[in-house]
Amino acid sequence: MKQLSYSSKASYSLAVLSLLALAAIIPVAARAEDEQGEQAWRHDERFTLDAAIDLTTLGPIGKALFIRGESFTVDGVLHPGGTLPTVLNANNDPNDGPVKGKIRCRATLLVKDSTDFVSPFASFVTELYSIPDETSNLLVDGLGPNPGFTSHRIVSGGTGRFRGMIGELEETEMGFNQTGGCNLHLVFKLRKVEKEHHDH
């Protein structure tokens, strides 16, 4: 077997030591990055709301049944989180109770038709949350859950006090109100994106 020269052995030892040092550094760097990420998320804005969708605002007007691929719009009222009933047939008035803002929905049906309450996700929805009014909005996209299910949606941006905010919305459908619309529990998890860079 060919013997390694002194210089080859030295180079080999140096390479091994470098790899060992790198192996030690990577977990530390990863932990530091994780801690930095966790620290950043600790400064996020997190809040909960409830929403009562008012089916009397459903459009197109007069259409009762929707099939896969059809789109519709509907509005609702935002309330403090944890204030709406959680039973399946709550029969609450969407406008009763303290109001925190408004929700506007534009949805496309994903299931066979709008009588499907078994599939976890019924639609693809874009929602505009005005909190407390149209000067401060959050735009959300993602799957619309059926009763008893929860979806995790993308918060893509905002205006007013939410300008520069992105994140995730956890949306749970709790049941139905007296209009036939759904009651939703909403958990917003937001973070501020980096400040805008301006040319000098």
C-alpha beads as a LAMMPS data file, in Angstrom:
LAMMPS data file: protein, C-alpha beads

200 atoms
199 bonds

1 atom types
1 bond types

-500.0 500.0 xlo xhi
-500.0 500.0 ylo yhi
-500.0 500.0 zlo zhi

Masses

1 110.0

Atoms # bond

1 1 1 0.000 0.000 0.000
2 1 1 1.366 3.412 -0.961
3 1 1 2.486 5.485 2.026
4 1 1 1.212 9.052 2.305
5 1 1 3.878 11.737 2.255
6 1 1 4.198 14.114 5.220
7 1 1 2.575 16.931 3.236
8 1 1 -0.293 14.653 2.160
9 1 1 -0.847 13.548 5.766
10 1 1 -0.840 17.171 6.914
11 1 1 -3.338 18.155 4.218
12 1 1 -5.536 15.183 5.107
13 1 1 -5.436 16.048 8.836
14 1 1 -6.260 19.687 8.081
15 1 1 -9.244 18.638 5.947
16 1 1 -10.546 16.354 8.713
17 1 1 -10.181 19.099 11.300
18 1 1 -11.984 21.546 9.007
19 1 1 -14.875 19.128 8.549
20 1 1 -15.122 18.552 12.297
21 1 1 -15.129 22.284 12.951
22 1 1 -17.797 22.810 10.297
23 1 1 -19.909 20.029 11.809
24 1 1 -19.702 21.789 15.153
25 1 1 -20.532 25.212 13.689
26 1 1 -23.550 24.212 11.582
27 1 1 -25.803 23.098 14.500
28 1 1 -24.863 26.249 16.433
29 1 1 -25.660 28.422 13.400
30 1 1 -28.915 26.544 12.838
31 1 1 -29.901 26.997 16.481
32 1 1 -29.025 30.694 16.293
33 1 1 -31.135 31.063 13.147
34 1 1 -34.034 29.208 14.797
35 1 1 -33.770 31.378 17.907
36 1 1 -33.620 34.508 15.778
37 1 1 -36.708 33.364 13.885
38 1 1 -38.539 32.577 17.115
39 1 1 -37.522 35.936 18.556
40 1 1 -38.872 37.685 15.441
41 1 1 -42.186 35.839 15.712
42 1 1 -42.487 36.842 19.374
43 1 1 -42.879 40.416 18.167
44 1 1 -45.643 39.539 15.725
45 1 1 -49.202 40.696 15.993
46 1 1 -51.515 37.857 16.968
47 1 1 -55.236 38.290 17.589
48 1 1 -58.536 36.429 17.311
49 1 1 -61.906 37.389 15.869
50 1 1 -65.197 35.677 15.117
51 1 1 -67.075 36.221 11.863
52 1 1 -70.764 35.719 11.083
53 1 1 -71.359 35.346 7.344
54 1 1 -74.647 36.956 6.309
55 1 1 -76.183 34.768 3.604
56 1 1 -78.713 37.499 2.739
57 1 1 -75.795 39.266 0.995
58 1 1 -75.071 36.243 -1.256
59 1 1 -74.621 36.948 -4.939
60 1 1 -75.587 36.230 -7.656
61 1 1 -78.943 37.168 -6.121
62 1 1 -81.603 34.457 -6.184
63 1 1 -79.185 31.562 -6.807
64 1 1 -79.643 28.813 -4.190
65 1 1 -77.383 26.005 -5.454
66 1 1 -73.820 26.317 -6.725
67 1 1 -71.816 23.613 -8.505
68 1 1 -68.056 23.048 -8.791
69 1 1 -66.316 25.883 -10.608
70 1 1 -69.018 28.475 -9.971
71 1 1 -68.151 31.632 -8.044
72 1 1 -70.081 33.766 -5.603
73 1 1 -69.646 36.688 -3.216
74 1 1 -70.907 37.139 0.330
75 1 1 -70.304 39.539 3.221
76 1 1 -70.217 39.167 6.975
77 1 1 -69.694 40.880 10.314
78 1 1 -66.607 40.618 12.540
79 1 1 -66.993 40.212 16.299
80 1 1 -64.531 39.812 19.195
81 1 1 -62.949 36.365 19.266
82 1 1 -64.805 33.780 21.319
83 1 1 -68.139 35.628 21.395
84 1 1 -70.133 33.691 18.770
85 1 1 -71.830 30.369 19.621
86 1 1 -69.902 27.219 18.706
87 1 1 -72.889 24.891 18.182
88 1 1 -73.712 23.637 14.680
89 1 1 -77.107 25.362 14.407
90 1 1 -76.529 28.510 16.448
91 1 1 -79.323 30.575 14.884
92 1 1 -77.604 33.825 15.930
93 1 1 -78.184 37.131 14.139
94 1 1 -74.910 38.093 12.363
95 1 1 -75.397 41.732 13.398
96 1 1 -75.985 41.082 17.110
97 1 1 -73.240 41.893 19.585
98 1 1 -70.179 44.170 19.462
99 1 1 -68.863 44.712 15.932
100 1 1 -65.124 44.783 15.149
101 1 1 -65.311 45.189 11.381
102 1 1 -66.449 43.575 8.151
103 1 1 -65.516 40.609 5.973
104 1 1 -66.064 40.381 2.203
105 1 1 -65.642 37.012 0.484
106 1 1 -65.186 35.965 -3.131
107 1 1 -65.226 32.165 -3.476
108 1 1 -65.074 29.469 -6.135
109 1 1 -66.657 26.127 -5.240
110 1 1 -64.313 23.093 -5.216
111 1 1 -66.784 20.350 -4.248
112 1 1 -69.484 18.825 -6.477
113 1 1 -72.120 21.248 -5.214
114 1 1 -72.885 23.529 -2.279
115 1 1 -74.817 20.815 -0.403
116 1 1 -71.535 19.005 0.376
117 1 1 -70.817 19.592 4.080
118 1 1 -68.641 16.468 4.460
119 1 1 -65.516 17.384 2.490
120 1 1 -62.963 19.251 4.645
121 1 1 -62.645 22.125 2.181
122 1 1 -65.517 23.413 0.068
123 1 1 -64.066 26.391 -1.790
124 1 1 -61.091 28.508 -2.705
125 1 1 -61.675 31.892 -1.081
126 1 1 -60.271 35.397 -1.235
127 1 1 -61.330 37.393 1.817
128 1 1 -60.956 41.081 2.617
129 1 1 -61.021 41.872 6.341
130 1 1 -61.727 45.517 7.195
131 1 1 -60.702 46.064 10.830
132 1 1 -62.346 48.233 12.079
133 1 1 -63.214 49.893 8.749
134 1 1 -62.056 50.218 5.125
135 1 1 -58.963 52.241 6.065
136 1 1 -57.252 49.140 7.529
137 1 1 -57.597 45.913 5.541
138 1 1 -56.061 42.437 5.414
139 1 1 -56.182 40.296 2.265
140 1 1 -56.379 36.519 2.758
141 1 1 -56.342 33.618 0.256
142 1 1 -56.813 29.877 0.661
143 1 1 -59.187 26.999 1.214
144 1 1 -62.617 27.577 2.757
145 1 1 -63.419 24.948 5.416
146 1 1 -66.682 23.088 5.882
147 1 1 -68.361 22.919 9.334
148 1 1 -66.068 21.453 11.980
149 1 1 -62.925 21.825 9.876
150 1 1 -60.004 24.263 10.049
151 1 1 -57.963 25.738 7.203
152 1 1 -54.669 27.614 7.260
153 1 1 -54.675 30.504 4.836
154 1 1 -52.180 33.022 3.461
155 1 1 -52.308 36.631 4.623
156 1 1 -50.679 38.358 1.659
157 1 1 -50.746 41.981 2.791
158 1 1 -52.618 44.869 4.277
159 1 1 -53.383 48.568 4.308
160 1 1 -53.604 51.204 7.026
161 1 1 -52.343 49.897 10.353
162 1 1 -51.748 46.515 8.656
163 1 1 -49.501 47.958 5.932
164 1 1 -46.511 45.679 5.388
165 1 1 -48.030 42.804 7.399
166 1 1 -48.040 39.224 6.114
167 1 1 -48.663 35.876 7.782
168 1 1 -51.216 33.154 8.331
169 1 1 -54.885 32.938 9.181
170 1 1 -56.233 29.878 10.986
171 1 1 -59.942 29.689 10.179
172 1 1 -62.381 27.257 11.821
173 1 1 -65.995 26.931 10.730
174 1 1 -68.112 26.451 13.853
175 1 1 -71.679 26.214 12.509
176 1 1 -74.552 28.191 11.008
177 1 1 -76.342 31.386 11.982
178 1 1 -79.978 32.326 11.352
179 1 1 -79.283 33.463 7.758
180 1 1 -77.815 30.050 6.867
181 1 1 -74.342 31.566 6.724
182 1 1 -71.447 30.150 8.706
183 1 1 -69.912 31.310 11.973
184 1 1 -66.122 31.371 11.843
185 1 1 -63.400 31.534 14.475
186 1 1 -60.323 33.371 13.186
187 1 1 -56.763 33.387 14.524
188 1 1 -54.474 35.893 12.790
189 1 1 -50.694 35.395 13.059
190 1 1 -48.978 38.363 11.436
191 1 1 -45.476 39.705 11.040
192 1 1 -44.050 42.918 9.643
193 1 1 -41.983 42.550 6.479
194 1 1 -38.684 44.383 6.098
195 1 1 -38.842 48.121 5.661
196 1 1 -39.005 49.367 2.105
197 1 1 -35.725 50.367 0.492
198 1 1 -35.651 53.726 -1.239
199 1 1 -33.105 54.897 -3.784
200 1 1 -31.114 57.933 -2.709

Bonds

1 1 1 2
2 1 2 3
3 1 3 4
4 1 4 5
5 1 5 6
6 1 6 7
7 1 7 8
8 1 8 9
9 1 9 10
10 1 10 11
11 1 11 12
12 1 12 13
13 1 13 14
14 1 14 15
15 1 15 16
16 1 16 17
17 1 17 18
18 1 18 19
19 1 19 20
20 1 20 21
21 1 21 22
22 1 22 23
23 1 23 24
24 1 24 25
25 1 25 26
26 1 26 27
27 1 27 28
28 1 28 29
29 1 29 30
30 1 30 31
31 1 31 32
32 1 32 33
33 1 33 34
34 1 34 35
35 1 35 36
36 1 36 37
37 1 37 38
38 1 38 39
39 1 39 40
40 1 40 41
41 1 41 42
42 1 42 43
43 1 43 44
44 1 44 45
45 1 45 46
46 1 46 47
47 1 47 48
48 1 48 49
49 1 49 50
50 1 50 51
51 1 51 52
52 1 52 53
53 1 53 54
54 1 54 55
55 1 55 56
56 1 56 57
57 1 57 58
58 1 58 59
59 1 59 60
60 1 60 61
61 1 61 62
62 1 62 63
63 1 63 64
64 1 64 65
65 1 65 66
66 1 66 67
67 1 67 68
68 1 68 69
69 1 69 70
70 1 70 71
71 1 71 72
72 1 72 73
73 1 73 74
74 1 74 75
75 1 75 76
76 1 76 77
77 1 77 78
78 1 78 79
79 1 79 80
80 1 80 81
81 1 81 82
82 1 82 83
83 1 83 84
84 1 84 85
85 1 85 86
86 1 86 87
87 1 87 88
88 1 88 89
89 1 89 90
90 1 90 91
91 1 91 92
92 1 92 93
93 1 93 94
94 1 94 95
95 1 95 96
96 1 96 97
97 1 97 98
98 1 98 99
99 1 99 100
100 1 100 101
101 1 101 102
102 1 102 103
103 1 103 104
104 1 104 105
105 1 105 106
106 1 106 107
107 1 107 108
108 1 108 109
109 1 109 110
110 1 110 111
111 1 111 112
112 1 112 113
113 1 113 114
114 1 114 115
115 1 115 116
116 1 116 117
117 1 117 118
118 1 118 119
119 1 119 120
120 1 120 121
121 1 121 122
122 1 122 123
123 1 123 124
124 1 124 125
125 1 125 126
126 1 126 127
127 1 127 128
128 1 128 129
129 1 129 130
130 1 130 131
131 1 131 132
132 1 132 133
133 1 133 134
134 1 134 135
135 1 135 136
136 1 136 137
137 1 137 138
138 1 138 139
139 1 139 140
140 1 140 141
141 1 141 142
142 1 142 143
143 1 143 144
144 1 144 145
145 1 145 146
146 1 146 147
147 1 147 148
148 1 148 149
149 1 149 150
150 1 150 151
151 1 151 152
152 1 152 153
153 1 153 154
154 1 154 155
155 1 155 156
156 1 156 157
157 1 157 158
158 1 158 159
159 1 159 160
160 1 160 161
161 1 161 162
162 1 162 163
163 1 163 164
164 1 164 165
165 1 165 166
166 1 166 167
167 1 167 168
168 1 168 169
169 1 169 170
170 1 170 171
171 1 171 172
172 1 172 173
173 1 173 174
174 1 174 175
175 1 175 176
176 1 176 177
177 1 177 178
178 1 178 179
179 1 179 180
180 1 180 181
181 1 181 182
182 1 182 183
183 1 183 184
184 1 184 185
185 1 185 186
186 1 186 187
187 1 187 188
188 1 188 189
189 1 189 190
190 1 190 191
191 1 191 192
192 1 192 193
193 1 193 194
194 1 194 195
195 1 195 196
196 1 196 197
197 1 197 198
198 1 198 199
199 1 199 200
